[in-house]
């Protein structure tokens, strides 16, 4: 068995990467987000029932920028191909209360007293990101992709996140079907840009592909996402891919899952604005799922269940709802925020904040009866093992360090430590001899966790 090198990286239990064996009641468990407050609701005249469905949240200079689709002309003769579409921005100091700045860039009959940052076909799905490439031109520290239709995705630059320009006149030489939210980002681990985009795959339908670039303009040929053979074949409308803060070697994706053959169970659609007469509610039910990757091509789906359900709100049981926005905002030390669109196609279309435990997307969980998790052999750097865990009042976590052959390391067995209990995000582990494990950095080891009514979300060496 190959020996992993963890170095001092934080490892999340969103996949089986570190796990060799689970026994007893131990299992991988997904932790869906909790719906919190509505943070943004559409307002006329340049926003409507189809605004906000493709959104992205970015932290910049101590404030938060919300980019979203603004104006989307309604009506059978307009829609996706209308040049009147706009991309808008809102600003917040806390990630909860957003205001619309008057930017003075586009006069829409209001003396340019609006928050529009781009107008045209590319505004249909304008998705920016803050470029963390240390070598990027300051005048290009914000980048974006946007475009509608087949093989028609454009690149954009901005120095401040408000004033945008085309990176080049022609679309990127990337094939695909781009009429939903496509995501670009800088991956500092590999030193390249990544682009995750939509295409139509034979036998699957709406699917996700990815490619790489050194300069954001010239891209490798897209490679379709690859899954385990037992993963369900499903359609993904969007991807909402992010690098995990504090564990940037792990990619998480939160696609809107599209179930084409299901129709809305909502009986009263009389107030629904879009798509209008003839196709009430529009076919296709949607929720969101979660998956992870360590190379951007091979994706793990140990959790086929919904990451975000529609819930009791009946206006979320119509088409193209529950779409995760792109981005994770660590608004506090104990809570991360993500966002999702609600009520798409209704006059009160809006964006809701979701809360999640830091690095707590999934865990190794064991019930009251107890269970164990044995890791694969690995090496590490650091002097202390730190855990992100939670137990009940009667629950516990115990850790044993083993040599690669499975023999316990003297002084670091589970009998050499009192069981840990409580709820901590980054707690050091101590045995009777102390917490210093630096003497073991020169050799492969394993960890054996004994869990009782507990969740282990992540670990790292520091």
C-alpha positions in Angstrom: 0.0 0.0 0.0 1.3 3.4 -0.9 2.3 5.8 1.9 0.6 9.2 1.7 2.5 12.4 2.5 0.2 14.7 4.5 2.9 17.2 5.4 1.0 19.7 7.5 -2.1 19.9 5.3 -5.6 19.8 6.8 -7.4 16.7 5.7 -11.2 16.7 5.5 -13.3 13.5 5.6 -15.2 14.2 2.5 -13.9 11.1 0.8 -12.0 7.9 1.5 -8.6 9.3 0.7 -7.1 8.8 4.2 -9.3 5.9 5.2 -8.2 2.3 5.1 -11.0 0.7 7.2 -14.2 1.6 8.9 -15.6 -0.9 11.5 -18.5 -1.0 13.9 -20.9 1.8 13.3 -18.3 4.1 11.8 -19.2 5.6 8.5 -18.8 8.6 6.3 -21.6 11.1 7.0 -22.5 14.3 5.0 -23.6 17.4 7.0 -26.0 19.5 4.9 -26.0 23.3 5.5 -28.6 25.1 7.6 -30.8 27.6 5.9 -30.4 31.0 7.6 -31.8 34.5 6.7 -32.7 35.9 3.3 -29.9 38.3 2.4 -31.0 39.6 -0.9 -34.3 40.0 -2.7 -34.9 41.3 -6.2 -36.2 44.8 -6.7 -37.5 46.5 -9.9 -37.1 47.9 -12.4 -33.9 46.2 -13.6 -34.4 43.0 -11.6 -37.1 40.4 -11.8 -38.1 36.8 -11.3 -35.2 35.4 -13.2 -32.4 37.5 -11.6 -29.9 36.2 -9.2 -29.9 32.5 -10.2 -26.2 32.5 -11.1 -24.4 34.3 -8.3 -20.9 34.4 -6.8 -19.7 35.8 -3.5 -16.1 37.2 -3.2 -14.3 38.7 -0.2 -12.2 41.8 -1.2 -10.5 44.3 1.0 -12.6 43.7 4.1 -16.0 43.6 2.3 -18.1 41.2 0.4 -19.1 41.5 -3.2 -22.2 39.7 -4.5 -22.3 39.3 -8.3 -25.6 38.2 -9.8 -27.6 38.2 -12.9 -29.6 41.4 -12.9 -32.0 42.2 -15.7 -33.4 39.2 -17.7 -36.0 40.2 -20.2 -39.1 38.1 -19.8 -41.2 36.9 -22.6 -41.2 34.2 -25.3 -39.3 36.4 -27.9 -36.6 37.5 -25.5 -34.8 35.7 -22.7 -31.4 33.9 -23.1 -30.4 35.7 -26.3 -31.5 39.2 -25.3 -28.7 41.9 -25.4 -30.6 43.6 -22.6 -29.4 41.2 -19.9 -27.3 42.7 -17.2 -24.7 41.6 -14.6 -25.0 43.4 -11.3 -23.1 43.8 -8.1 -24.1 44.4 -4.4 -21.8 45.1 -1.5 -21.9 44.0 2.2 -19.7 44.6 5.3 -21.0 41.4 7.0 -22.1 39.0 4.3 -25.7 39.4 5.4 -26.8 42.9 4.6 -26.2 43.9 1.0 -26.7 47.3 -0.7 -26.7 48.2 -4.4 -24.1 50.8 -5.2 -24.8 53.5 -7.8 -21.9 52.9 -10.2 -22.8 55.3 -13.1 -21.7 52.8 -15.8 -24.8 52.0 -17.8 -27.7 54.4 -18.4 -30.9 52.2 -18.3 -33.2 55.2 -18.4 -32.3 56.0 -14.8 -29.3 58.3 -15.3 -27.0 55.4 -14.7 -28.0 55.3 -11.1 -27.8 51.6 -10.9 -25.4 48.7 -10.0 -24.9 47.2 -13.4 -21.3 46.2 -14.2 -21.9 44.6 -17.7 -24.7 44.5 -20.2 -25.1 42.1 -23.1 -25.3 38.3 -23.8 -22.3 37.6 -21.6 -24.3 39.0 -18.6 -26.5 35.9 -18.8 -24.0 34.0 -16.6 -21.2 36.5 -15.7 -19.1 34.7 -13.0 -16.1 36.6 -11.6 -13.4 35.6 -9.2 -10.6 37.4 -7.4 -7.3 36.2 -8.9 -4.9 35.0 -6.2 -2.1 34.4 -8.6 0.8 36.4 -7.0 2.1 37.3 -10.5 -1.1 38.7 -11.9 -1.3 42.2 -13.2 -3.0 44.5 -10.6 -5.2 45.8 -13.4 -6.4 42.2 -13.9 -6.7 41.0 -10.3 -10.4 40.3 -10.9 -11.3 37.9 -13.8 -14.5 36.5 -15.1 -16.1 34.3 -17.6 -19.5 34.7 -19.2 -21.4 33.7 -22.4 -24.4 32.0 -23.7 -24.7 29.1 -26.1 -22.4 26.7 -27.8 -18.6 27.4 -27.8 -19.3 31.0 -26.9 -17.6 31.7 -23.5 -15.7 35.0 -23.1 -13.0 36.1 -20.7 -13.0 39.4 -18.8 -10.6 41.5 -16.7 -11.0 44.1 -14.0 -8.8 46.0 -11.7 -11.4 46.8 -9.1 -14.3 44.4 -9.6 -16.6 47.1 -10.9 -15.1 48.3 -14.2 -14.9 45.3 -16.6 -13.5 44.8 -20.1 -13.2 41.9 -22.5 -9.8 40.1 -22.2 -10.0 39.6 -26.0 -12.7 40.2 -28.7 -13.2 36.5 -29.6 -14.5 33.8 -27.3 -12.2 31.4 -25.6 -11.3 28.3 -27.7 -13.1 26.0 -25.4 -16.0 23.8 -26.6 -19.1 23.5 -24.5 -22.7 24.5 -23.8 -22.3 27.5 -21.7 -25.8 28.8 -20.8 -25.4 28.2 -17.1 -22.8 29.3 -14.4 -19.3 28.3 -15.5 -16.5 28.7 -12.9 -12.9 29.8 -13.3 -10.4 30.0 -10.5 -6.6 30.2 -9.7 -5.3 27.0 -8.2 -2.2 27.9 -6.2 -1.4 24.3 -5.5 -0.7 23.5 -9.1 0.0 27.0 -10.2 -2.6 27.1 -13.0 -6.1 28.5 -13.8 -8.9 26.0 -13.8 -12.1 26.3 -15.7 -15.2 24.2 -14.9 -17.9 24.4 -17.5 -21.0 22.7 -18.8 -21.4 20.5 -21.8 -23.8 17.8 -23.0 -22.4 14.3 -22.6 -23.8 11.3 -24.4 -25.9 9.1 -22.1 -25.8 11.7 -19.3 -27.1 15.0 -20.7 -26.0 18.1 -18.8 -22.5 17.5 -17.4 -19.4 19.1 -16.2 -15.9 19.3 -17.8 -12.7 21.0 -16.8 -9.5 22.4 -18.4 -6.3 24.2 -17.4 -4.5 27.4 -18.4 -1.3 29.2 -17.6 -2.5 32.6 -18.7 -6.4 32.5 -18.5 -6.7 32.8 -22.3 -5.2 29.6 -23.7 -6.8 26.4 -22.4 -6.2 22.7 -22.6 -8.8 20.5 -24.2 -11.7 20.0 -21.7 -11.8 16.7 -19.9 -15.2 15.4 -18.7 -15.6 14.7 -15.0 -14.9 11.1 -14.1 -16.8 9.3 -11.4 -16.6 5.8 -9.8 -18.5 3.2 -11.7 -21.2 2.9 -9.0 -21.9 6.6 -8.9 -25.5 7.5 -10.1 -25.8 8.9 -13.7 -27.3 12.3 -13.1 -27.6 15.7 -14.9 -25.7 18.7 -13.4 -26.9 22.1 -14.5 -24.2 24.1 -12.7 -21.1 23.3 -10.7 -20.3 26.0 -8.1 -16.8 24.6 -7.7 -14.5 26.1 -4.9 -11.1 25.4 -3.3 -11.7 24.7 0.4 -10.4 27.6 2.5 -7.5 26.3 4.6 -7.4 23.1 2.7 -6.8 24.4 -0.9 -5.6 21.0 -2.2 -9.2 19.8 -2.0 -11.9 21.0 -4.5 -15.5 20.9 -3.6 -18.4 21.2 -6.1 -22.0 21.9 -5.3 -23.9 21.3 -8.6 -27.5 22.0 -9.1 -28.9 18.5 -9.9 -31.5 18.6 -12.7 -34.2 15.9 -12.8 -35.6 16.5 -16.2 -38.6 14.1 -16.2 -40.2 15.4 -13.0 -42.7 18.2 -13.0 -43.5 20.6 -10.1 -45.9 19.3 -7.4 -47.0 22.8 -6.7 -50.7 23.2 -7.6 -51.1 26.9 -7.6 -48.8 28.6 -10.1 -50.9 31.6 -10.7 -48.4 34.1 -9.3 -45.4 32.5 -11.1 -43.9 35.0 -13.6 -41.6 32.8 -15.6 -41.7 30.9 -18.0 -45.2 32.2 -18.5 -48.2 30.9 -20.4 -48.0 27.5 -22.0 -45.4 25.9 -19.8 -46.6 26.5 -16.2 -43.8 25.7 -13.7 -41.6 24.4 -16.5 -40.5 20.7 -16.3 -37.5 19.7 -14.3 -37.0 19.5 -10.5 -33.8 20.6 -9.0 -31.8 20.4 -5.8 -28.1 20.4 -5.0 -25.4 17.8 -4.3 -21.9 17.8 -3.0 -18.8 16.1 -4.5 -15.0 16.4 -4.0 -11.8 16.1 -6.0 -8.1 16.3 -5.5 -7.1 16.7 -9.2 -10.2 18.4 -10.7 -10.9 15.5 -13.0 -11.7 12.5 -10.8 -14.6 13.3 -8.5 -15.8 11.4 -5.4 -19.5 11.1 -4.7 -19.8 9.1 -1.5 -23.0 11.1 -0.8 -25.5 10.7 -3.6 -28.2 12.2 -1.4 -29.1 15.9 -1.7 -26.8 18.4 -0.1 -29.6 21.0 -0.3 -33.2 20.0 -0.5 -36.1 22.2 -1.5 -37.7 22.0 1.9 -41.2 23.0 3.0 -41.2 26.2 1.0 -43.4 25.3 -2.0 -41.9 28.1 -4.2 -38.6 26.1 -4.1 -40.4 23.1 -5.7 -40.5 24.7 -9.2 -37.8 24.6 -11.9 -34.2 25.8 -11.5 -34.4 26.4 -7.8 -32.0 25.7 -4.9 -29.0 26.7 -7.0 -25.8 27.2 -4.9 -23.9 30.4 -5.4 -20.2 30.1 -6.0 -18.1 30.8 -3.0 -17.5 30.1 0.7 -17.3 33.1 3.1 -15.7 32.5 6.5 -17.7 35.2 8.2 -16.7 34.1 11.7 -14.3 31.7 13.4 -17.2 29.3 14.1 -19.4 29.5 11.0 -18.9 29.6 7.3 -21.5 31.0 4.9 -22.6 29.8 1.5 -25.6 31.0 -0.4 -28.4 29.6 -2.6 -31.1 31.0 -4.9 -34.8 30.6 -4.0 -38.1 31.3 -5.7 -36.7 31.4 -9.2 -39.4 32.4 -11.6 -41.5 34.0 -8.8 -41.8 37.7 -8.2 -40.0 37.4 -4.8 -36.9 35.7 -6.3 -34.2 35.9 -3.6 -30.9 34.7 -2.2 -30.6 32.9 1.1 -27.6 32.4 3.3 -26.6 28.9 4.3 -24.4 28.1 7.4 -22.0 25.3 7.8 -19.3 24.3 10.3 -15.8 25.3 9.3 -14.4 22.2 7.4 -17.5 20.4 8.5 -19.0 19.3 5.2 -18.7 15.6 6.1 -17.3 13.5 8.9 -16.4 10.0 10.1 -19.4 9.4 12.3 -20.0 6.6 14.9 -23.2 5.9 16.8 -23.5 5.3 20.6 -22.5 1.7 20.1 -19.1 2.9 18.9 -16.9 2.4 15.8 -13.3 2.7 14.6 -11.5 4.2 11.7 -8.0 3.2 10.6 -6.1 5.4 8.3 -3.8 4.5 5.5 0.0 4.8 6.3 1.3 8.3 5.9 4.1 10.6 6.8 3.7 14.1 8.2 5.5 17.3 9.3 4.8 19.0 12.6 4.8 18.5 16.3 1.1 18.2 17.2 -2.0 16.3 16.0 -5.1 18.6 15.9 -8.7 17.5 15.4 -11.9 19.1 14.3 -14.5 17.0 16.2 -17.8 16.9 18.0 -19.3 14.5 20.6 -22.4 14.2 22.7 -22.2 14.4 26.5 -21.6 10.7 26.6 -19.6 10.5 23.4 -15.8 10.3 23.0 -12.8 10.2 20.6 -9.6 8.3 21.3 -6.6 8.2 19.1 -3.8 5.6 18.8 -0.7 6.1 16.7 0.6 2.9 15.1 3.6 2.0 13.0 2.9 1.3 9.4 2.7 -2.5 10.2 -0.1 -1.8 12.7 1.9 -2.1 15.9 1.0 0.6 18.4 3.7 3.2 19.2 4.6 2.9 22.9 3.3 5.9 24.8 0.8 6.8 22.0 -1.9 4.1 22.4 -5.5 4.7 23.1 -4.9 3.5 26.7 -2.3 6.2 27.2 -4.9 9.0 26.9 -8.1 10.0 28.5 -11.0 10.0 25.9 -11.6 13.4 24.3 -15.1 14.8 24.4 -16.7 18.2 23.6 -16.9 20.2 20.4 -13.7 21.8 19.0 -12.6 23.0 15.6 -8.8 22.6 16.0 -8.0 20.9 19.3 -4.6 19.4 20.1 -4.4 15.7 21.1 -2.4 14.8 24.2 -1.4 11.5 25.6 0.0 10.9 29.1 3.5 11.8 27.8 2.2 15.0 26.2 1.2 16.2 22.7 4.6 16.3 21.0 4.7 13.8 18.1 7.7 15.3 16.2 9.8 12.2 16.9 7.6 10.3 14.5 8.0 12.5 11.5 10.8 10.4 10.0 8.6 7.2 9.6 5.3 6.2 8.1 2.5 5.9 10.7 -1.2 5.1 10.9 -3.9 6.5 13.2 -6.6 4.4 14.8 -9.6 6.4 16.0 -12.1 5.0 18.4 -15.4 7.0 18.2 -18.5 6.8 20.3 -21.5 9.1 19.4 -19.0 11.4 17.7 -18.0 13.1 14.5 -14.5 13.6 13.2 -14.5 16.2 10.5 -10.9 17.0 9.9 -7.3 16.6 11.1 -4.0 18.2 10.6 -0.4 18.3 12.1 1.0 21.6 13.2 
